[in-house]
Amino acid sequence: MVRDSPLLGTKVAIFPGSFDPLTNGHSDIIHRALSIFETVIVGVLSNVTKESLFSARERIALIRGEFAAYGTRVKVESFSGLLADFAAAKGVHLVVRGLRAVSDYDYEVQLALMNRSLKGQIETLFLVTREQNSFISSTLVKQVASMGGDVSAYVSPRVAQALRKRFKKRKKGV
C-alpha cells in the first residue's frame, strides 16, 4: 500500500555542499540528479566560520558556468545556516547527496536523520559516485593545486584555471 507522500512526483531536489571547489565528482552527481529530477538546486554553503579558498560568489559563478547549458534546470544559490531551513524555504523535500566510501555513509546518514528530525518531510537520496571519482575531494584537489600539481583529471577546465589563478596570486602575495 502506497501512502500519500509529499515526495510522490518530486520534480525538484537540492544538492548541498561547499563546492570549494566544484570537482568532477560533484558535477557527476548533478548530472545524474538531472536524469531523475526536472530541477536541481545546487545549494552553496556559505559558512563564515570556515575559511574557503573561493568566496560563495565565486563558487556560484563557477557552478553556473559549468551548467549554463541546462538553463533553469540547474539553479545555484547560496545559503547559510541549516540545510533543513533552506530546503523548507524552497519548498523542497528531497536532498541529494553523493557517497564516495563507507566513511561517507556514516556521516551522511547522521546528516540525513538530523534533517528529517528537524523538518519531518525531508528525505535524502544517496547516489554512489562513479569509481573514477571515488577518491576525489575538494580538500585533496586544493592541496594538489596549491603545490603546483595538475588537477585537470579531477576538475573541469574552468575550475582548473580558477585554481591556477588563485594559487598564482597567493604565491605572489596578492
N, CA, C and O atoms as a DFTB+ gen file, in Angstrom:
696 C
 N C O
     1  1       0.841      -1.176       0.000
     2  2       0.000       0.000       0.000
     3  2       0.891       1.245       0.000
     4  3       1.761       1.406       0.856
     5  1       0.657       2.104      -0.961
     6  2       1.411       3.360      -1.057
     7  2       0.637       4.422      -0.296
     8  3      -0.535       4.678      -0.572
     9  1       1.307       5.030       0.656
    10  2       0.619       6.092       1.393
    11  2       0.937       7.435       0.760
    12  3       1.931       7.584       0.049
    13  1       0.100       8.384       1.023
    14  2       0.280       9.720       0.484
    15  2       1.597      10.298       0.985
    16  3       1.880      10.257       2.183
    17  1       2.386      10.825       0.093
    18  2       3.695      11.346       0.458
    19  2       3.964      12.643      -0.284
    20  3       3.587      12.780      -1.448
    21  1       4.613      13.601       0.376
    22  2       4.979      14.831      -0.324
    23  2       6.065      14.573      -1.369
    24  3       6.369      15.457      -2.169
    25  1       6.656      13.369      -1.371
    26  2       7.711      13.061      -2.329
    27  2       7.183      12.461      -3.625
    28  3       7.903      12.419      -4.623
    29  1       5.935      11.997      -3.626
    30  2       5.375      11.454      -4.859
    31  2       5.391      12.530      -5.932
    32  3       4.856      13.622      -5.740
    33  1       6.004      12.214      -7.056
    34  2       6.062      13.175      -8.156
    35  2       7.065      14.302      -7.936
    36  3       6.977      15.342      -8.588
    37  1       8.010      14.108      -7.032
    38  2       9.006      15.141      -6.763
    39  2       9.756      15.500      -8.035
    40  3      10.264      14.627      -8.738
    41  1       9.818      16.791      -8.321
    42  2      10.472      17.267      -9.529
    43  2      11.698      18.104      -9.241
    44  3      12.484      18.393     -10.143
    45  1      11.868      18.497      -7.982
    46  2      12.976      19.369      -7.597
    47  2      13.720      18.738      -6.426
    48  3      13.112      18.236      -5.481
    49  1      15.046      18.774      -6.508
    50  2      15.885      18.289      -5.413
    51  2      16.973      19.315      -5.146
    52  3      17.331      20.112      -6.014
    53  1      17.487      19.277      -3.932
    54  2      18.601      20.150      -3.548
    55  2      19.853      19.295      -3.420
    56  3      19.834      18.229      -2.805
    57  1      20.935      19.779      -4.008
    58  2      22.247      19.156      -3.830
    59  2      23.118      20.173      -3.102
    60  3      23.638      21.099      -3.725
    61  1      23.283      20.009      -1.778
    62  2      24.033      20.990      -0.995
    63  2      25.508      20.628      -0.850
    64  3      25.894      19.462      -0.941
    65  1      26.310      21.646      -0.625
    66  2      27.722      21.412      -0.345
    67  2      28.482      22.714      -0.315
    68  3      27.932      23.783      -0.579
    69  1      29.753      22.607       0.012
    70  2      30.581      23.816      -0.007
    71  2      31.144      24.049      -1.405
    72  3      31.336      25.198      -1.802
    73  1      31.410      22.993      -2.155
    74  2      31.887      23.093      -3.537
    75  2      33.092      24.029      -3.641
    76  3      33.134      24.920      -4.490
    77  1      34.065      23.810      -2.765
    78  2      35.245      24.685      -2.704
    79  2      36.506      23.904      -3.009
    80  3      37.278      23.606      -2.097
    81  1      36.735      23.565      -4.270
    82  2      35.999      23.899      -5.485
    83  2      35.088      22.749      -5.939
    84  3      35.100      21.659      -5.368
    85  1      34.307      23.030      -6.976
    86  2      33.489      22.016      -7.644
    87  2      34.427      20.990      -8.272
    88  3      35.347      21.350      -9.007
    89  1      34.193      19.718      -7.982
    90  2      35.014      18.649      -8.566
    91  2      34.209      17.881      -9.611
    92  3      33.004      18.079      -9.762
    93  1      34.905      17.000     -10.327
    94  2      34.202      16.136     -11.280
    95  2      33.206      15.225     -10.561
    96  3      32.183      14.848     -11.133
    97  1      33.502      14.875      -9.326
    98  2      32.559      14.071      -8.544
    99  2      31.263      14.821      -8.295
   100  3      30.177      14.263      -8.452
   101  1      31.375      16.095      -7.905
   102  2      30.170      16.926      -7.715
   103  2      29.389      17.039      -9.024
   104  3      28.171      16.864      -9.051
   105  1      30.107      17.332     -10.106
   106  2      29.448      17.505     -11.408
   107  2      28.720      16.245     -11.830
   108  3      27.613      16.305     -12.364
   109  1      29.348      15.096     -11.587
   110  2      28.721      13.827     -11.930
   111  2      27.412      13.635     -11.162
   112  3      26.413      13.195     -11.733
   113  1      27.417      13.959      -9.884
   114  2      26.193      13.811      -9.082
   115  2      25.108      14.752      -9.606
   116  3      23.943      14.361      -9.681
   117  1      25.467      15.976      -9.968
   118  2      24.487      16.923     -10.510
   119  2      23.909      16.387     -11.814
   120  3      22.693      16.403     -12.002
   121  1      24.770      15.911     -12.722
   122  2      24.278      15.370     -13.995
   123  2      23.338      14.185     -13.767
   124  3      22.296      14.077     -14.414
   125  1      23.707      13.317     -12.860
   126  2      22.868      12.149     -12.592
   127  2      21.558      12.546     -11.925
   128  3      20.517      11.951     -12.205
   129  1      21.598      13.542     -11.046
   130  2      20.356      14.030     -10.423
   131  2      19.439      14.634     -11.488
   132  3      18.217      14.520     -11.400
   133  1      20.034      15.274     -12.487
   134  2      19.223      15.855     -13.564
   135  2      18.534      14.783     -14.412
   136  3      17.550      15.068     -15.094
   137  1      19.043      13.568     -14.370
   138  2      18.369      12.485     -15.098
   139  2      17.171      11.961     -14.311
   140  3      16.364      11.197     -14.840
   141  1      17.055      12.372     -13.051
   142  2      15.957      11.936     -12.190
   143  2      14.949      13.059     -11.953
   144  3      13.743      12.817     -11.921
   145  1      15.439      14.274     -11.789
   146  2      14.607      15.422     -11.429
   147  2      14.609      16.469     -12.534
   148  3      15.572      16.598     -13.290
   149  1      13.515      17.210     -12.610
   150  2      13.440      18.291     -13.594
   151  2      14.386      19.428     -13.246
   152  3      14.988      20.039     -14.129
   153  1      14.514      19.708     -11.951
   154  2      15.340      20.827     -11.494
   155  2      16.196      20.384     -10.319
   156  3      15.734      19.667      -9.432
   157  1      17.447      20.820     -10.326
   158  2      18.340      20.597      -9.201
   159  2      18.795      21.961      -8.707
   160  3      19.348      22.766      -9.457
   161  1      18.549      22.197      -7.433
   162  2      19.047      23.416      -6.796
   163  2      20.371      23.055      -6.144
   164  3      20.420      22.246      -5.217
   165  1      21.440      23.659      -6.636
   166  2      22.751      23.450      -6.031
   167  2      22.869      24.493      -4.920
   168  3      22.984      25.690      -5.183
   169  1      22.840      24.021      -3.686
   170  2      22.916      24.902      -2.523
   171  2      24.359      25.054      -2.081
   172  3      24.956      24.118      -1.549
   173  1      24.912      26.229      -2.302
   174  2      26.310      26.500      -1.959
   175  2      26.354      27.040      -0.538
   176  3      25.876      28.138      -0.256
   177  1      26.936      26.246       0.346
   178  2      27.005      26.632       1.745
   179  2      27.975      27.784       1.940
   180  3      29.140      27.715       1.548
   181  1      27.474      28.829       2.546
   182  2      28.291      29.980       2.908
   183  2      28.466      29.939       4.413
   184  3      27.568      30.317       5.164
   185  1      29.629      29.478       4.847
   186  2      29.896      29.295       6.264
   187  2      30.976      30.287       6.683
   188  3      32.148      30.109       6.351
   189  1      30.587      31.321       7.404
   190  2      31.530      32.372       7.777
   191  2      32.584      31.886       8.771
   192  3      33.616      32.538       8.936
   193  1      32.345      30.762       9.431
   194  2      33.323      30.247      10.388
   195  2      34.391      29.391       9.712
   196  3      35.379      29.017      10.343
   197  1      34.196      29.082       8.436
   198  2      35.129      28.238       7.701
   199  2      35.821      29.066       6.623
   200  3      35.162      29.758       5.847
   201  1      37.132      28.997       6.576
   202  2      37.869      29.737       5.559
   203  2      37.837      28.959       4.250
   204  3      38.311      27.825       4.174
   205  1      37.277      29.576       3.237
   206  2      37.169      28.942       1.930
   207  2      38.215      29.525       0.988
   208  3      38.630      30.674       1.135
   209  1      38.628      28.723       0.030
   210  2      39.551      29.199      -0.994
   211  2      38.842      30.195      -1.904
   212  3      39.396      31.238      -2.251
   213  1      37.612      29.864      -2.284
   214  2      36.808      30.725      -3.142
   215  2      35.623      31.257      -2.338
   216  3      35.058      30.541      -1.511
   217  1      35.258      32.490      -2.578
   218  2      34.085      33.058      -1.915
   219  2      32.831      32.357      -2.428
   220  3      32.862      31.695      -3.465
   221  1      31.751      32.503      -1.713
   222  2      30.486      31.910      -2.150
   223  2      30.107      32.446      -3.534
   224  3      29.622      31.697      -4.383
   225  1      30.323      33.711      -3.749
   226  2      30.013      34.320      -5.055
   227  2      30.841      33.683      -6.172
   228  3      30.326      33.422      -7.259
   229  1      32.127      33.433      -5.901
   230  2      32.987      32.802      -6.909
   231  2      32.572      31.366      -7.174
   232  3      32.552      30.928      -8.324
   233  1      32.240      30.626      -6.117
   234  2      31.805      29.238      -6.278
   235  2      30.510      29.165      -7.078
   236  3      30.351      28.301      -7.941
   237  1      29.596      30.070      -6.789
   238  2      28.328      30.119      -7.527
   239  2      28.590      30.392      -9.000
   240  3      28.003      29.743      -9.866
   241  1      29.463      31.345      -9.290
   242  2      29.780      31.682     -10.686
   243  2      30.403      30.488     -11.412
   244  3      30.064      30.218     -12.564
   245  1      31.307      29.776     -10.748
   246  2      31.925      28.601     -11.373
   247  2      30.887      27.530     -11.681
   248  3      30.891      26.950     -12.767
   249  1      30.009      27.271     -10.739
   250  2      28.991      26.225     -10.944
   251  2      28.003      26.658     -12.026
   252  3      27.639      25.859     -12.888
   253  1      27.574      27.903     -11.986
   254  2      26.661      28.387     -13.039
   255  2      27.306      28.283     -14.411
   256  3      26.647      27.920     -15.385
   257  1      28.591      28.601     -14.488
   258  2      29.304      28.477     -15.757
   259  2      29.332      27.045     -16.263
   260  3      29.167      26.795     -17.457
   261  1      29.539      26.113     -15.353
   262  2      29.593      24.692     -15.723
   263  2      28.249      24.173     -16.232
   264  3      28.209      23.313     -17.113
   265  1      27.162      24.686     -15.687
   266  2      25.839      24.137     -16.003
   267  2      24.947      25.112     -16.767
   268  3      23.726      24.953     -16.787
   269  1      25.542      26.104     -17.385
   270  2      24.778      27.118     -18.127
   271  2      23.915      26.491     -19.224
   272  3      22.822      26.984     -19.504
   273  1      24.384      25.433     -19.836
   274  2      23.644      24.788     -20.925
   275  2      22.311      24.201     -20.459
   276  3      21.432      23.940     -21.280
   277  1      22.156      23.994     -19.162
   278  2      20.918      23.423     -18.629
   279  2      19.864      24.481     -18.314
   280  3      18.750      24.148     -17.908
   281  1      20.209      25.735     -18.498
   282  2      19.241      26.806     -18.255
   283  2      18.709      26.771     -16.838
   284  3      19.470      26.672     -15.875
   285  1      17.391      26.854     -16.721
   286  2      16.767      26.929     -15.400
   287  2      16.652      25.566     -14.706
   288  3      16.160      25.482     -13.581
   289  1      17.110      24.497     -15.381
   290  2      17.064      23.179     -14.732
   291  2      18.059      23.079     -13.584
   292  3      17.871      22.286     -12.662
   293  1      19.125      23.890     -13.641
   294  2      20.099      23.936     -12.550
   295  2      20.080      25.350     -11.990
   296  3      20.421      26.320     -12.668
   297  1      19.674      25.432     -10.742
   298  2      19.661      26.714     -10.041
   299  2      20.762      26.657      -8.986
   300  3      20.887      25.668      -8.263
   301  1      21.546      27.702      -8.905
   302  2      22.654      27.725      -7.955
   303  2      22.424      28.884      -7.006
   304  3      22.340      30.040      -7.420
   305  1      22.323      28.554      -5.720
   306  2      22.026      29.563      -4.711
   307  2      22.886      29.347      -3.484
   308  3      23.229      28.218      -3.133
   309  1      23.226      30.444      -2.843
   310  2      23.974      30.389      -1.599
   311  2      22.997      30.253      -0.431
   312  3      21.881      30.770      -0.471
   313  1      23.444      29.545       0.610
   314  2      22.667      29.514       1.842
   315  2      23.629      29.424       3.023
   316  3      24.760      28.956       2.893
   317  1      23.160      29.875       4.153
   318  2      23.914      29.714       5.390
   319  2      22.936      29.173       6.423
   320  3      21.721      29.278       6.255
   321  1      23.460      28.610       7.462
   322  2      22.575      28.037       8.464
   323  2      22.245      26.599       8.140
   324  3      23.025      25.894       7.499
   325  1      21.083      26.174       8.589
   326  2      20.684      24.776       8.457
   327  2      20.158      24.449       7.063
   328  3      19.367      25.199       6.492
   329  1      20.606      23.326       6.531
   330  2      20.093      22.830       5.264
   331  2      18.588      22.610       5.354
   332  3      17.861      22.907       4.405
   333  1      18.116      22.097       6.475
   334  2      16.686      21.833       6.656
   335  2      15.877      23.113       6.501
   336  3      14.790      23.088       5.924
   337  1      16.385      24.222       7.004
   338  2      15.686      25.504       6.861
   339  2      15.714      25.986       5.414
   340  3      14.717      26.496       4.904
   341  1      16.873      25.821       4.749
   342  2      16.994      26.212       3.338
   343  2      16.006      25.414       2.490
   344  3      15.302      25.981       1.654
   345  1      15.954      24.101       2.707
   346  2      15.036      23.245       1.947
   347  2      13.589      23.654       2.200
   348  3      12.796      23.734       1.262
   349  1      13.239      23.911       3.453
   350  2      11.869      24.318       3.787
   351  2      11.523      25.643       3.123
   352  3      10.411      25.822       2.625
   353  1      12.470      26.568       3.117
   354  2      12.224      27.874       2.488
   355  2      11.998      27.733       0.986
   356  3      11.265      28.523       0.390
   357  1      12.617      26.743       0.382
   358  2      12.463      26.497      -1.056
   359  2      11.262      25.597      -1.356
   360  3      10.880      25.429      -2.514
   361  1      10.670      25.022      -0.309
   362  2       9.555      24.101      -0.518
   363  2      10.000      22.771      -1.109
   364  3       9.227      22.093      -1.785
   365  1      11.251      22.404      -0.852
   366  2      11.820      21.175      -1.403
   367  2      11.950      20.145      -0.284
   368  3      12.381      20.459       0.825
   369  1      11.571      18.920      -0.600
   370  2      11.564      17.855       0.408
   371  2      12.621      16.786       0.158
   372  3      12.741      15.841       0.936
   373  1      13.391      16.928      -0.926
   374  2      14.356      15.898      -1.242
   375  2      15.756      16.479      -1.399
   376  3      15.964      17.448      -2.129
   377  1      16.703      15.876      -0.706
   378  2      18.103      16.266      -0.740
   379  2      18.881      15.144      -1.412
   380  3      18.684      13.969      -1.099
   381  1      19.756      15.505      -2.329
   382  2      20.623      14.538      -2.987
   383  2      22.016      14.676      -2.395
   384  3      22.528      15.785      -2.241
   385  1      22.623      13.548      -2.065
   386  2      23.993      13.544      -1.536
   387  2      24.775      12.444      -2.246
   388  3      24.229      11.396      -2.589
   389  1      26.051      12.700      -2.456
   390  2      26.933      11.710      -3.070
   391  2      27.700      10.947      -2.014
   392  3      28.090      11.504      -0.988
   393  1      27.913       9.678      -2.269
   394  2      28.703       8.826      -1.371
   395  2      29.923       8.319      -2.131
   396  3      29.806       7.769      -3.226
   397  1      31.099       8.514      -1.529
   398  2      32.334       8.017      -2.134
   399  2      32.781       6.716      -1.492
   400  3      33.203       5.791      -2.186
   401  1      32.693       6.641      -0.182
   402  2      33.229       5.496       0.550
   403  2      32.357       5.207       1.761
   404  3      31.444       5.968       2.080
   405  1      32.647       4.108       2.424
   406  2      31.893       3.721       3.614
   407  2      31.970       4.823       4.664
   408  3      30.993       5.076       5.368
   409  1      33.113       5.473       4.773
   410  2      33.263       6.547       5.759
   411  2      32.283       7.687       5.491
   412  3      31.792       8.304       6.437
   413  1      31.988       7.980       4.228
   414  2      30.981       8.997       3.895
   415  2      29.610       8.569       4.394
   416  3      28.842       9.389       4.897
   417  1      29.305       7.280       4.253
   418  2      27.985       6.767       4.610
   419  2      27.632       7.080       6.062
   420  3      26.541       7.577       6.340
   421  1      28.534       6.796       6.975
   422  2      28.261       7.030       8.394
   423  2      27.877       8.488       8.647
   424  3      26.874       8.766       9.304
   425  1      28.665       9.399       8.131
   426  2      28.428      10.827       8.336
   427  2      27.144      11.276       7.646
   428  3      26.336      11.998       8.229
   429  1      26.964      10.843       6.399
   430  2      25.804      11.277       5.613
   431  2      24.491      10.766       6.193
   432  3      23.486      11.476       6.151
   433  1      24.477       9.560       6.727
   434  2      23.257       9.041       7.358
   435  2      22.909       9.884       8.580
   436  3      21.737      10.182       8.811
   437  1      23.907      10.268       9.360
   438  2      23.650      11.128      10.514
   439  2      23.029      12.453      10.070
   440  3      22.071      12.931      10.679
   441  1      23.581      13.044       9.003
   442  2      23.014      14.305       8.485
   443  2      21.585      14.110       7.998
   444  3      20.709      14.927       8.282
   445  1      21.351      13.032       7.268
   446  2      20.010      12.768       6.735
   447  2      18.998      12.608       7.866
   448  3      17.890      13.141       7.798
   449  1      19.384      11.876       8.897
   450  2      18.480      11.672      10.029
   451  2      18.242      12.967      10.801
   452  3      17.130      13.214      11.268
   453  1      19.266      13.783      10.937
   454  2      19.098      15.071      11.617
   455  2      18.168      15.976      10.808
   456  3      17.282      16.616      11.373
   457  1      18.366      16.034       9.484
   458  2      17.493      16.865       8.655
   459  2      16.042      16.407       8.738
   460  3      15.130      17.230       8.809
   461  1      15.829      15.094       8.730
   462  2      14.468      14.571       8.850
   463  2      13.891      14.866      10.228
   464  3      12.696      15.130      10.364
   465  1      14.733      14.820      11.239
   466  2      14.287      15.125      12.591
   467  2      13.884      16.599      12.720
   468  3      12.903      16.934      13.383
   469  1      14.662      17.466      12.073
   470  2      14.382      18.901      12.141
   471  2      13.148      19.285      11.337
   472  3      12.326      20.083      11.788
   473  1      13.025      18.725      10.168
   474  2      11.897      19.010       9.257
   475  2      11.409      17.662       8.747
   476  3      11.991      17.105       7.815
   477  1      10.370      17.142       9.333
   478  2       9.900      15.783       9.106
   479  2       9.731      15.314       7.689
   480  3       9.759      14.109       7.441
   481  1       9.556      16.216       6.747
   482  2       9.279      15.766       5.381
   483  2      10.520      15.750       4.487
   484  3      10.394      15.565       3.276
   485  1      11.694      15.935       5.047
   486  2      12.906      15.916       4.230
   487  2      13.447      14.494       4.146
   488  3      13.683      13.836       5.160
   489  1      13.634      14.044       2.927
   490  2      14.250      12.744       2.663
   491  2      15.560      12.983       1.930
   492  3      15.747      14.013       1.281
   493  1      16.459      12.023       2.042
   494  2      17.755      12.130       1.380
   495  2      17.929      10.957       0.429
   496  3      17.697       9.804       0.792
   497  1      18.336      11.269      -0.786
   498  2      18.635      10.270      -1.809
   499  2      20.150      10.224      -1.964
   500  3      20.778      11.233      -2.285
   501  1      20.731       9.060      -1.739
   502  2      22.178       8.900      -1.875
   503  2      22.510       8.339      -3.245
   504  3      21.933       7.339      -3.673
   505  1      23.431       8.980      -3.924
   506  2      23.948       8.474      -5.190
   507  2      25.406       8.100      -4.974
   508  3      26.206       8.922      -4.527
   509  1      25.742       6.874      -5.290
   510  2      27.119       6.410      -5.131
   511  2      27.930       6.936      -6.306
   512  3      27.531       6.818      -7.464
   513  1      29.069       7.514      -5.981
   514  2      29.905       8.109      -7.004
   515  2      30.443       7.057      -7.974
   516  3      30.511       5.869      -7.658
   517  1      30.812       7.515      -9.128
   518  2      31.459       6.612     -10.085
   519  2      32.870       6.307      -9.571
   520  3      33.480       7.106      -8.861
   521  1      33.360       5.143      -9.949
   522  2      34.649       4.680      -9.429
   523  2      35.768       5.697      -9.634
   524  3      36.578       5.924      -8.735
   525  1      35.812       6.310     -10.819
   526  2      36.911       7.231     -11.118
   527  2      36.880       8.492     -10.257
   528  3      37.864       9.230     -10.205
   529  1      35.767       8.743      -9.586
   530  2      35.655       9.922      -8.720
   531  2      35.681       9.569      -7.241
   532  3      35.558      10.454      -6.394
   533  1      35.838       8.300      -6.920
   534  2      35.647       7.849      -5.540
   535  2      36.686       8.380      -4.555
   536  3      36.438       8.381      -3.350
   537  1      37.818       8.821      -5.030
   538  2      38.847       9.328      -4.120
   539  2      38.993      10.851      -4.181
   540  3      39.799      11.431      -3.454
   541  1      38.225      11.481      -5.035
   542  2      38.354      12.921      -5.238
   543  2      37.587      13.674      -4.155
   544  3      36.424      13.386      -3.875
   545  1      38.268      14.640      -3.559
   546  2      37.606      15.551      -2.624
   547  2      38.119      16.953      -2.917
   548  3      39.218      17.129      -3.443
   549  1      37.317      17.936      -2.572
   550  2      37.748      19.327      -2.762
   551  2      39.031      19.599      -1.992
   552  3      39.906      20.319      -2.473
   553  1      39.145      19.030      -0.807
   554  2      40.328      19.240       0.015
   555  2      41.583      18.723      -0.691
   556  3      42.594      19.423      -0.753
   557  1      41.520      17.500      -1.223
   558  2      42.680      16.947      -1.924
   559  2      43.005      17.744      -3.173
   560  3      44.176      17.981      -3.470
   561  1      41.987      18.159      -3.905
   562  2      42.209      18.960      -5.107
   563  2      42.927      20.256      -4.750
   564  3      43.873      20.652      -5.430
   565  1      42.481      20.914      -3.690
   566  2      43.135      22.161      -3.268
   567  2      44.582      21.908      -2.855
   568  3      45.464      22.699      -3.187
   569  1      44.833      20.824      -2.142
   570  2      46.197      20.522      -1.710
   571  2      47.117      20.305      -2.900
   572  3      48.220      20.851      -2.945
   573  1      46.670      19.511      -3.862
   574  2      47.488      19.232      -5.042
   575  2      47.711      20.522      -5.839
   576  3      48.834      20.817      -6.247
   577  1      46.643      21.283      -6.057
   578  2      46.762      22.527      -6.824
   579  2      47.673      23.533      -6.125
   580  3      48.422      24.252      -6.786
   581  1      47.614      23.589      -4.802
   582  2      48.437      24.551      -4.060
   583  2      49.929      24.263      -4.201
   584  3      50.759      25.157      -4.039
   585  1      50.262      23.007      -4.504
   586  2      51.660      22.617      -4.674
   587  2      52.067      22.555      -6.141
   588  3      53.125      22.025      -6.482
   589  1      51.204      23.109      -7.010
   590  2      51.523      23.170      -8.434
   591  2      51.206      21.911      -9.210
   592  3      51.601      21.781     -10.369
   593  1      50.493      20.972      -8.584
   594  2      50.147      19.729      -9.265
   595  2      49.031      19.917     -10.277
   596  3      48.261      20.876     -10.210
   597  1      48.962      19.000     -11.199
   598  2      47.956      19.023     -12.257
   599  2      46.663      18.395     -11.742
   600  3      46.633      17.203     -11.433
   601  1      45.614      19.176     -11.649
   602  2      44.318      18.681     -11.166
   603  2      43.292      18.549     -12.292
   604  3      42.099      18.393     -12.034
   605  1      43.752      18.612     -13.521
   606  2      42.828      18.610     -14.663
   607  2      42.019      17.317     -14.795
   608  3      40.986      17.312     -15.464
   609  1      42.459      16.238     -14.179
   610  2      41.689      14.990     -14.223
   611  2      40.573      14.969     -13.182
   612  3      39.727      14.075     -13.196
   613  1      40.567      15.946     -12.284
   614  2      39.643      15.928     -11.145
   615  2      38.627      17.062     -11.146
   616  3      37.635      17.025     -10.418
   617  1      38.889      18.071     -11.976
   618  2      38.001      19.228     -12.076
   619  2      37.873      19.629     -13.542
   620  3      38.662      19.200     -14.384
   621  1      36.890      20.441     -13.833
   622  2      36.698      20.908     -15.204
   623  2      37.811      21.885     -15.586
   624  3      38.499      22.401     -14.705
   625  1      38.000      22.147     -16.876
   626  2      38.988      23.146     -17.290
   627  2      38.736      24.521     -16.658
   628  3      39.685      25.220     -16.304
   629  1      37.474      24.908     -16.515
   630  2      37.122      26.196     -15.912
   631  2      37.602      26.270     -14.459
   632  3      38.171      27.277     -14.037
   633  1      37.370      25.199     -13.703
   634  2      37.777      25.166     -12.299
   635  2      39.298      25.061     -12.194
   636  3      39.898      25.701     -11.330
   637  1      39.925      24.270     -13.052
   638  2      41.391      24.149     -13.036
   639  2      42.037      25.515     -13.275
   640  3      43.013      25.871     -12.614
   641  1      41.495      26.262     -14.208
   642  2      42.017      27.607     -14.493
   643  2      41.838      28.520     -13.277
   644  3      42.750      29.268     -12.923
   645  1      40.682      28.460     -12.645
   646  2      40.437      29.289     -11.457
   647  2      41.400      28.921     -10.330
   648  3      41.874      29.799      -9.608
   649  1      41.688      27.642     -10.178
   650  2      42.635      27.201      -9.153
   651  2      44.048      27.712      -9.456
   652  3      44.729      28.231      -8.572
   653  1      44.480      27.561     -10.712
   654  2      45.810      28.058     -11.082
   655  2      45.928      29.550     -10.809
   656  3      46.931      30.017     -10.269
   657  1      44.907      30.284     -11.185
   658  2      44.903      31.734     -10.977
   659  2      44.941      32.075      -9.490
   660  3      45.689      32.962      -9.078
   661  1      44.149      31.385      -8.689
   662  2      44.087      31.655      -7.252
   663  2      45.434      31.378      -6.581
   664  3      45.907      32.181      -5.777
   665  1      46.042      30.250      -6.910
   666  2      47.304      29.917      -6.251
   667  2      48.468      30.730      -6.794
   668  3      49.459      30.932      -6.092
   669  1      48.367      31.191      -8.009
   670  2      49.379      32.091      -8.558
   671  2      49.367      33.412      -7.795
   672  3      50.418      33.966      -7.470
   673  1      48.152      33.912      -7.511
   674  2      48.012      35.147      -6.731
   675  2      48.560      34.975      -5.329
   676  3      49.219      35.867      -4.796
   677  1      48.285      33.819      -4.731
   678  2      48.754      33.558      -3.361
   679  2      50.277      33.507      -3.308
   680  3      50.883      33.981      -2.346
   681  1      50.898      32.932      -4.341
   682  2      52.363      32.846      -4.367
   683  2      52.986      34.237      -4.513
   684  3      54.062      34.509      -3.980
   685  1      52.287      35.112      -5.248
   686  2      52.773      36.475      -5.413
   687  2      52.481      37.338      -4.209
   688  3      52.970      38.463      -4.102
   689  1      51.673      36.800      -3.291
   690  2      51.334      37.557      -2.080
   691  2      50.182      38.521      -2.266
   692  3      50.005      39.446      -1.474
   693  1      49.400      38.309      -3.311
   694  2      48.245      39.177      -3.579
   695  2      47.059      38.697      -2.781
   696  3      45.982      39.287      -2.859
